[in-house]
Amino acid sequence: MSTEVKVPVLPESVSDATIATWHKKVGDAVARDENLVDLETDKVVLEVPSPADGVIKELKFAEGDTVTGQQVIALIEAGAAPADKADKADKADKADKAEDKAEPEKSAGKAKSAEAAKPATPAKAAPSGGDSAKADLSPAGRRVAEQHDIDTAEVSGSGRGGRITKEDLLGHMSRGASARPEERVAMTRIRKRIAERLMESKNSIAMLTSFNEVNLAEVVKLRKSMGEAFEKANGIKLGFMSFFVKAAANALQRYPVVNASVDGDDVIYHGYADISIAVATEKGLVTPVLRNAERMGFADVEQAIAEYAKKARDGKLSLEDLQGGTFTITNGGTFGSLFSTPIVNPPQSAILGMHAIKERAVVENGQVVAAPMMYIAISYDHRIIDGKDAVLFLVDIKNQLENPHRMLLGL
């Protein structure tokens, strides 16, 4: 009896998906709930688990094909994978290893026999590559050449009779090939969607950026003095991001236009702060949402960010995690960025950019001292946000971070 594997029901905002990676092939055994295939949408990569134990009977689509919700993409036959397949593969692998080990001895023996049988003739130069070299490779060398796409015509053989050995190929790789390689790779759907969104932002928003700098000395002191107690009480470390999230949530309540969005000729004011946190993944930037951040405590923020970060690393973010958001915070300082102009994420109207913390000379009470400083930036849609509101919003965040005790008391 065959069991159908179907594409999950896709949200209304997602019309189709692309087969990104099959983790099994026809004839492979698969266990119930084991990840069978990755489907890539415009926003996330979805894992499709096997609905039953059995053997892959048919894969109806290849990697790169487009599929829609509830479409059948594979068939699973109940039963176990044939044991002889695994046994044959294991025997073949052992045979290959034995052949590789015996190859030098065989080659030497054959060469000696050939030399004894041949009449004396003038010595000829040993071949150093070309088509003859390609044909004269040990099994191990042939695998290396195929796996790394090495042109054996460029490799000089050091084996008997000019034969190219595995060591010759590895040495050639370490020295670097003479050609300058290029690789053409199609954009993933997520990367294409990111590109579309960035161009949409550039072409549809009158974007402007303002900057300020923050002295984080008091935040550093607070984390140092209370960090251990905070971690003991909440089971998670007290990071910098929670300070910025809370400062932004508070400031958004005082400057609601920064939290607004444009819908045609209307401006929508949101009475809540759903803050998107930019997270870098191998497949691109994603922005999971902290909903009602204005109601969250520091521990709630840290735990939510840690959970999203883990889900992002594991490719487990859902579409629901990414949808919505009224304001975004991005931290380029994680990668060492000192200064940047973040791009607004439509339909949002503003984004806060954090950067690297660097000790710089500042003047305090008439004295020059070293302080942990960070440049901060706000990019905003100038169609609805005036420069005054954007600058005052940024100054509000600066004042909160330089006086974190007032922020903790809600002042």
C-alpha positions in Angstrom: 0.0 0.0 0.0 1.4 3.4 -1.0 1.2 6.5 1.1 1.0 9.9 -0.6 3.4 12.7 0.5 1.7 16.1 -0.1 2.8 19.7 0.0 1.5 21.3 3.2 -1.3 23.9 3.0 0.4 27.2 2.1 -0.7 30.5 3.6 -2.7 32.9 1.5 0.3 35.1 0.9 2.3 32.2 -0.6 1.0 30.8 -3.9 3.6 28.1 -4.5 6.9 26.6 -3.4 10.1 25.2 -4.9 11.6 21.7 -4.3 14.9 22.8 -2.7 16.4 19.5 -1.5 15.3 15.9 -1.5 16.9 14.1 1.5 15.9 10.7 0.1 16.0 9.0 -3.3 13.9 6.2 -4.8 14.5 2.9 -2.9 15.7 4.6 0.3 14.1 3.7 3.6 12.4 6.5 5.5 11.0 6.7 9.0 7.8 8.4 10.1 8.3 12.1 10.8 11.8 12.0 9.3 12.5 15.1 7.1 11.9 14.0 3.5 12.2 17.2 1.5 12.9 21.0 1.9 10.4 23.3 0.2 11.5 26.9 -0.4 9.0 29.7 -0.4 9.5 33.4 -0.8 10.0 33.7 2.9 11.1 30.5 4.6 12.2 26.9 4.0 9.6 24.4 5.0 10.5 20.8 6.0 8.1 18.1 4.9 8.2 15.1 7.2 7.4 11.6 6.1 3.8 10.6 7.0 4.7 6.9 7.4 7.5 4.3 7.7 8.5 2.6 4.5 10.5 2.9 1.3 10.5 5.7 -1.3 8.6 4.3 -4.2 8.4 7.5 -6.4 9.5 11.1 -6.4 7.2 13.0 -8.7 9.2 16.2 -8.9 12.9 17.0 -9.2 14.8 19.6 -7.2 14.1 23.1 -8.7 10.5 22.2 -9.7 7.6 24.4 -8.6 4.7 22.9 -6.6 1.5 24.1 -5.0 -0.3 23.4 -1.8 -1.7 19.8 -1.3 0.0 18.6 -4.4 1.3 15.0 -4.2 5.1 15.0 -4.5 6.1 11.5 -3.5 4.9 8.0 -2.8 6.0 5.8 0.1 5.6 2.0 0.0 5.1 0.3 3.4 8.0 -2.0 4.4 11.7 -2.0 5.1 14.5 -1.2 2.7 16.1 -4.2 1.1 19.0 -5.3 3.2 21.0 -6.5 0.2 21.3 -3.0 -1.2 23.1 -1.8 1.9 25.2 -5.0 1.9 26.2 -4.5 -1.8 27.1 -0.9 -1.3 29.3 -1.8 1.7 31.0 -4.6 -0.3 31.5 -2.3 -3.2 33.1 0.3 -1.0 35.4 -2.3 0.6 36.4 -3.5 -2.8 37.2 0.0 -4.0 39.4 0.5 -0.9 41.2 -2.8 -1.5 41.7 -2.0 -5.2 43.2 1.4 -4.3 45.6 -0.2 -1.8 46.7 -2.9 -4.2 47.0 -0.6 -7.2 50.6 0.6 -6.6 51.7 -3.0 -6.2 49.9 -4.2 -9.3 51.3 -1.3 -11.3 54.8 -2.0 -10.2 54.5 -5.7 -11.0 53.0 -5.1 -14.4 55.7 -2.5 -15.2 58.5 -5.0 -14.3 57.0 -7.7 -16.4 56.6 -5.4 -19.3 60.2 -4.2 -19.0 61.5 -7.8 -19.0 59.4 -8.7 -22.1 60.2 -5.7 -24.2 63.3 -5.6 -26.4 65.8 -2.8 -25.7 64.7 0.4 -27.3 65.7 4.0 -26.9 64.1 5.6 -23.8 61.1 7.8 -24.4 60.0 10.8 -22.4 57.3 10.0 -19.9 53.9 11.5 -20.6 53.0 14.4 -18.3 49.3 14.8 -19.0 46.8 15.0 -21.8 44.3 12.3 -22.9 46.8 9.5 -22.1 47.1 10.7 -18.6 43.4 10.8 -18.1 43.2 7.2 -19.1 46.1 6.2 -16.9 44.8 7.1 -13.4 44.4 4.9 -10.3 40.9 4.4 -9.1 41.6 6.7 -6.1 43.1 9.3 -8.4 40.2 9.1 -10.8 37.7 9.8 -8.0 39.7 12.8 -6.9 39.9 14.2 -10.4 36.1 13.7 -10.9 35.1 15.1 -7.5 37.2 18.2 -7.9 36.8 18.6 -11.7 40.6 18.6 -12.3 41.9 18.8 -15.8 44.6 16.1 -15.7 46.3 17.7 -18.8 47.6 20.3 -16.4 49.0 17.7 -13.9 52.5 16.2 -14.2 52.6 12.5 -13.2 55.2 11.2 -10.8 54.2 7.6 -11.0 55.9 4.8 -13.0 55.6 5.6 -16.7 54.4 9.1 -16.0 51.2 7.9 -14.3 49.3 10.5 -12.4 48.8 9.5 -8.8 46.4 10.7 -6.2 49.2 12.5 -4.5 49.9 14.4 -7.8 46.3 15.6 -7.9 46.2 16.7 -4.3 49.5 18.5 -4.8 48.1 20.3 -7.8 45.0 21.3 -5.8 47.2 22.7 -3.0 49.2 24.8 -5.5 46.1 26.1 -7.1 45.0 25.6 -10.7 46.2 28.0 -13.3 42.7 28.9 -14.5 40.4 31.4 -12.7 37.2 29.5 -11.9 33.8 30.9 -12.0 30.5 29.5 -10.9 27.0 30.5 -12.0 24.3 29.7 -9.3 20.6 30.6 -9.6 19.3 32.8 -6.8 17.2 31.0 -4.2 13.6 32.1 -3.9 14.3 33.7 -0.6 17.2 35.7 -2.0 15.1 36.8 -5.0 12.3 37.9 -2.6 14.8 39.9 -0.6 16.1 41.6 -3.7 12.5 42.5 -4.8 11.7 43.9 -1.3 14.9 46.0 -1.3 14.1 47.4 -4.8 10.5 48.0 -3.7 11.8 50.0 -0.7 14.2 52.0 -2.8 11.6 52.8 -5.5 8.5 53.5 -3.4 9.8 55.2 -0.2 11.2 58.7 0.2 13.9 57.3 2.6 16.1 59.5 4.7 18.6 58.5 7.5 19.6 60.3 10.7 22.4 59.4 13.1 23.4 59.8 16.7 25.7 58.1 19.1 25.1 56.5 22.5 27.4 56.1 25.5 26.6 52.6 26.8 28.7 52.9 29.9 25.7 52.6 32.2 24.2 49.7 30.3 27.6 47.9 30.6 27.7 48.6 34.3 24.2 47.3 34.8 24.9 44.1 32.9 28.0 43.5 34.9 26.4 44.1 38.3 23.1 42.4 37.6 23.9 39.9 34.8 24.6 37.0 37.1 21.5 37.4 39.1 19.4 38.0 36.0 20.7 34.7 34.4 20.1 32.8 37.6 16.6 34.1 37.9 15.6 33.7 34.2 17.9 31.0 32.8 19.2 33.3 30.1 21.9 35.9 29.8 21.1 39.7 29.8 22.2 41.0 26.4 22.3 44.4 24.8 19.4 43.7 22.4 16.8 43.7 25.1 17.8 47.2 26.1 17.4 48.4 22.6 14.0 46.6 22.1 12.6 48.1 25.3 13.9 51.5 24.5 12.4 51.4 21.0 9.1 50.1 22.3 8.9 52.9 24.8 9.8 55.5 22.2 7.3 54.2 19.7 4.6 54.9 22.2 5.7 58.5 22.5 6.2 59.0 18.7 3.4 56.9 17.2 4.1 58.2 13.6 7.4 56.2 13.6 5.3 53.1 14.3 2.8 53.9 11.5 2.6 52.6 7.9 1.3 53.9 4.6 -1.6 52.1 2.9 -2.5 53.9 -0.3 -3.5 57.4 0.7 -4.0 56.4 4.3 -1.7 56.3 7.3 -2.3 53.4 9.7 -1.3 54.1 13.3 -0.6 50.9 15.3 -1.4 50.9 19.0 1.1 48.2 19.6 4.8 47.7 19.0 5.4 44.5 17.0 9.2 44.8 16.6 10.9 42.8 13.8 14.5 41.7 14.7 16.8 41.2 11.7 18.5 37.8 11.9 21.2 36.7 9.4 20.9 33.0 8.1 22.8 31.0 5.5 19.9 31.6 3.1 19.6 35.4 3.7 18.2 37.9 6.2 14.9 37.1 8.0 13.0 39.3 10.4 11.0 37.3 13.1 8.6 39.5 15.1 8.4 40.2 18.8 4.7 40.9 19.2 3.5 43.4 21.7 7.1 44.3 22.7 5.8 47.2 24.8 4.3 44.6 27.2 7.4 42.4 27.4 10.0 42.4 30.2 13.7 42.1 29.6 13.7 38.3 30.2 10.8 37.9 27.8 12.7 39.7 25.1 15.9 37.8 25.6 14.1 34.4 25.6 12.1 35.2 22.5 15.3 36.4 20.6 17.2 33.2 21.7 14.3 31.0 20.5 14.1 32.8 17.2 17.9 32.6 16.7 17.8 28.8 17.3 14.9 28.3 14.9 16.6 30.4 12.3 19.9 28.4 12.6 17.9 25.1 12.3 15.7 26.4 9.5 12.6 26.0 11.6 11.1 29.6 11.3 7.5 29.5 10.2 5.7 32.0 8.1 3.7 33.2 11.1 7.0 34.1 12.9 7.9 36.4 10.0 4.6 38.0 9.2 3.6 41.5 10.4 5.9 43.8 12.3 5.5 47.6 12.7 9.1 48.5 13.2 12.5 46.8 12.7 15.8 46.7 14.6 18.9 45.5 12.8 22.3 45.0 14.4 25.2 45.2 11.9 27.6 45.5 14.9 27.4 41.7 15.2 29.6 41.5 12.1 31.7 44.5 13.0 29.8 47.3 11.2 30.7 50.7 12.6 28.3 52.9 10.5 25.6 52.1 8.0 22.2 53.3 6.6 19.7 50.5 7.1 16.9 50.1 4.5 13.2 50.4 5.6 11.2 47.2 5.4 7.8 48.1 3.7 5.0 48.6 4.7 6.9 49.7 7.8 8.0 53.3 7.9 11.2 53.2 10.0 14.1 50.9 11.0 16.7 51.3 13.8 20.3 50.4 13.0 22.7 49.3 15.8 26.4 49.1 15.2 29.7 47.9 16.9 30.5 49.1 20.4 33.9 50.9 20.3 35.8 52.6 23.1 36.3 56.2 22.1 37.4 59.4 23.8 34.5 61.5 25.0 34.2 64.5 27.3 32.5 64.1 30.6 32.3 66.8 33.2 35.2 68.6 31.4 37.4 65.5 31.4 38.4 63.3 28.4 37.6 59.7 29.2 37.3 56.4 27.3 33.7 55.2 26.9 31.9 52.4 25.1 30.3 54.2 22.3 27.9 53.1 19.6 26.6 54.9 16.5 22.9 54.4 16.0 20.8 55.2 12.9 17.2 55.6 12.0 16.1 55.3 8.3 12.5 56.5 7.8 9.8 57.2 5.2 9.9 60.9 4.8 6.4 60.9 3.2 4.8 60.6 6.7 7.7 61.0 9.2 9.2 64.5 9.5 12.8 64.9 10.3 11.9 66.4 13.7 10.0 63.3 14.8 12.7 60.9 13.5 15.5 62.9 15.3 13.5 63.2 18.6 12.7 59.4 18.4 16.5 58.7 18.1 17.3 61.1 20.9 14.7 59.4 23.1 16.4 56.0 22.6 19.8 57.6 23.3 18.5 59.1 26.6 17.0 55.8 27.7 20.1 53.8 27.0 22.3 56.4 28.8 19.9 56.2 31.8 18.8 52.6 31.9 17.6 52.8 35.5 15.0 55.3 34.4 14.0 53.0 31.5 13.6 50.1 33.9 11.3 52.2 36.0 9.3 53.3 33.0 10.3 56.9 33.2 
